[in-house]
Amino acid sequence: MKPAATFSELLQGFFTDRLMGQCNASPLTIANYRDAFCLLIAYAERCLKKPPAKLAVQDLDAAFIARFLDYLERERGNSVRSRNVLLAQHVNNARVKCPTLKDKRVSPHVLRHRTAMNLLQHGVDRSVIAMWLGHESMDTTQIYLHSNIELKEKALAKTEPFRGGRGRYRPPDQLLGFLQAL
C-alpha cells in the first residue's frame, strides 16, 4: 500500500490531473481555484505558523475549515450563496467549452458531490469534507460514504459470474506464448 499523499501532492494533482487533464478547465477556472487555494494556504500559514509546503491534510480539519469559512464570510464577504453562484458560473463556462455537457445534468450540487467523492477516495476525513461543503451535519456527508458503496454494488450487479473452466491459461499461438513469457 502506498503512503497517503501529502496536502501539497493532492493539491498539485488536483490542478494538473483533475482540472487541466481530466476537465480541460479554462484558464479562468484554474485561476479561480488557484486564488481560492491561495487564500486558504495564506490563512493556514498565518494561523498555523507553517509554511505552505509543510501543511498536512490533517492540519485542515473540520474546526480549521470552519474558522476559514467564517473568516471568508466575516473579512471578505463571501457567503455560502456567493460560493454556489460562482459554481453555477463555472458550469455555464464548462458547457460552452465542452458542448457534450449541454445534454447532461451538471449543477453546483453535482460538482460539489464529485469533489466530495474525490476527497473521500483520497482518504480525506469526512469531517473535513463536511466543512468544505458547508454541511451543518455529519449525517449529510455520510451520504457520500453510502453512495460510494452503492456505486460498487451497481457495478457488481452488472457483472456475470465466471463460467469458464479451471486450469492454467495456454496461449493459442506460439508468438503469444513468447510475448506472455517476456
C-alpha positions as CSV (number, residue, x, y, z in Angstrom):
1,M,0.0,0.0,0.0
2,K,1.5,3.3,-1.0
3,P,1.7,6.1,1.7
4,A,-1.0,8.7,1.8
5,A,-0.4,11.7,-0.4
6,T,0.6,14.9,1.2
7,F,-1.6,18.0,1.0
8,S,0.9,19.6,-1.4
9,E,0.8,16.4,-3.7
10,L,-3.0,16.3,-3.5
11,L,-3.4,20.0,-4.4
12,Q,-0.9,19.8,-7.3
13,G,-2.6,16.7,-8.6
14,F,-6.0,18.4,-8.4
15,F,-4.7,21.2,-10.6
16,T,-2.6,19.1,-13.1
17,D,-4.6,15.8,-13.2
18,R,-8.1,16.9,-12.5
19,L,-8.5,20.5,-13.7
20,M,-6.1,20.6,-16.5
21,G,-6.0,16.9,-17.6
22,Q,-9.5,15.4,-17.0
23,C,-11.6,18.6,-17.0
24,N,-9.6,20.6,-19.5
25,A,-10.6,23.6,-17.4
26,S,-10.4,27.1,-18.7
27,P,-7.6,29.4,-17.6
28,L,-10.3,31.5,-15.7
29,T,-11.5,28.4,-13.8
30,I,-7.9,27.4,-12.9
31,A,-7.2,31.0,-11.8
32,N,-10.4,31.0,-9.6
33,Y,-9.4,27.7,-7.9
34,R,-5.8,29.0,-7.6
35,D,-7.0,32.2,-5.9
36,A,-9.2,30.2,-3.5
37,F,-6.5,27.9,-2.5
38,C,-4.0,30.8,-2.1
39,L,-6.5,32.3,0.4
40,L,-6.7,29.0,2.2
41,I,-3.0,28.5,2.3
42,A,-2.3,32.1,3.4
43,Y,-4.8,31.7,6.2
44,A,-3.3,28.4,7.2
45,E,0.2,29.8,7.2
46,R,-0.9,32.8,9.4
47,C,-3.0,30.7,11.8
48,L,-0.9,27.5,12.0
49,K,2.5,29.2,11.6
50,K,3.5,26.6,9.0
51,P,5.0,27.3,5.6
52,P,2.7,26.1,2.7
53,A,4.9,23.1,1.8
54,K,4.7,21.8,5.4
55,L,0.9,21.8,5.5
56,A,-0.7,18.4,6.0
57,V,-4.3,17.3,5.2
58,Q,-4.7,16.7,9.0
59,D,-4.0,20.4,9.6
60,L,-7.1,21.2,7.6
61,D,-9.6,19.5,10.0
62,A,-13.2,20.4,10.4
63,A,-12.6,23.1,13.0
64,F,-9.9,24.8,10.9
65,I,-12.1,24.8,7.8
66,A,-15.0,26.3,9.8
67,R,-12.7,29.1,11.0
68,F,-11.5,29.7,7.5
69,L,-15.1,29.8,6.1
70,D,-16.0,32.2,9.0
71,Y,-13.0,34.3,8.0
72,L,-14.2,34.4,4.4
73,E,-17.7,35.5,5.4
74,R,-16.6,38.0,8.0
75,E,-13.5,39.5,6.4
76,R,-14.1,39.0,2.7
77,G,-17.9,39.0,2.4
78,N,-18.1,35.5,0.8
79,S,-21.3,33.7,1.8
80,V,-22.4,30.2,1.0
81,R,-24.8,31.7,-1.6
82,S,-21.9,33.6,-3.3
83,R,-19.9,30.3,-3.4
84,N,-22.8,28.5,-5.1
85,V,-23.3,31.3,-7.6
86,L,-19.6,31.1,-8.5
87,L,-20.0,27.3,-9.0
88,A,-23.0,27.9,-11.3
89,Q,-20.9,30.3,-13.4
90,H,-18.3,27.6,-13.8
91,V,-20.9,25.2,-15.0
92,N,-22.0,27.6,-17.7
93,N,-18.4,28.2,-18.8
94,A,-17.8,24.5,-19.0
95,R,-20.9,24.0,-21.2
96,V,-19.5,26.5,-23.7
97,K,-16.1,24.8,-23.7
98,C,-17.4,21.3,-23.7
99,P,-20.7,21.1,-25.8
100,T,-21.4,17.5,-24.6
101,L,-22.2,18.9,-21.2
102,K,-25.3,20.7,-22.6
103,D,-27.2,17.4,-22.6
104,K,-26.1,16.4,-19.2
105,R,-27.3,17.4,-15.8
106,V,-24.5,19.5,-14.3
107,S,-25.3,21.6,-11.3
108,P,-23.3,23.1,-8.4
109,H,-24.6,20.1,-6.4
110,V,-23.1,17.6,-8.9
111,L,-19.8,19.4,-8.8
112,R,-19.8,19.5,-5.0
113,H,-20.7,15.8,-4.9
114,R,-17.9,14.9,-7.3
115,T,-15.4,16.9,-5.3
116,A,-16.5,15.3,-2.1
117,M,-16.2,11.8,-3.6
118,N,-12.7,12.6,-4.9
119,L,-11.6,13.9,-1.5
120,L,-13.2,10.8,0.1
121,Q,-11.4,8.4,-2.3
122,H,-8.1,10.2,-1.4
123,G,-8.6,9.5,2.3
124,V,-9.6,12.9,3.5
125,D,-11.6,12.7,6.7
126,R,-15.3,13.2,6.2
127,S,-15.5,15.9,8.9
128,V,-13.1,18.0,6.8
129,I,-15.3,17.2,3.7
130,A,-18.4,18.3,5.6
131,M,-16.8,21.6,6.5
132,W,-15.5,22.2,2.9
133,L,-19.0,21.7,1.6
134,G,-20.7,23.7,4.4
135,H,-22.7,20.9,5.8
136,E,-24.3,21.6,9.1
137,S,-24.5,17.9,10.0
138,M,-22.1,15.0,9.6
139,D,-25.1,12.9,8.6
140,T,-25.3,14.8,5.3
141,T,-21.7,13.9,4.5
142,Q,-22.4,10.3,5.4
143,I,-24.5,10.1,2.2
144,Y,-21.2,10.2,0.2
145,L,-19.9,7.1,2.0
146,H,-23.1,5.2,1.2
147,S,-23.3,6.4,-2.4
148,N,-19.7,5.2,-2.9
149,I,-20.8,1.7,-1.7
150,E,-23.9,1.9,-3.9
151,L,-21.8,2.6,-6.9
152,K,-19.8,-0.5,-6.2
153,E,-22.9,-2.6,-5.8
154,K,-24.4,-1.3,-9.0
155,A,-21.2,-2.2,-10.9
156,L,-21.1,-5.7,-9.4
157,A,-24.8,-6.2,-10.2
158,K,-23.9,-5.7,-13.9
159,T,-21.4,-8.4,-14.0
160,E,-22.0,-12.1,-14.5
161,P,-20.2,-15.0,-12.7
162,F,-17.2,-16.5,-14.4
163,R,-18.4,-19.7,-16.3
164,G,-15.1,-20.7,-17.8
165,G,-13.2,-23.8,-16.9
166,R,-10.4,-24.0,-14.3
167,G,-6.9,-24.5,-15.3
168,R,-3.8,-22.7,-16.5
169,Y,-4.0,-20.3,-19.4
170,R,-2.5,-21.7,-22.6
171,P,-2.0,-19.2,-25.3
172,P,-3.4,-20.4,-28.6
173,D,-0.3,-19.3,-30.5
174,Q,3.5,-19.7,-30.0
175,L,4.1,-16.0,-30.6
176,L,1.5,-15.1,-27.9
177,G,3.2,-17.6,-25.6
178,F,6.6,-15.9,-26.2
179,L,5.2,-12.5,-25.6
180,Q,3.4,-13.7,-22.4
181,A,6.8,-15.1,-21.1
182,L,8.6,-11.8,-21.5
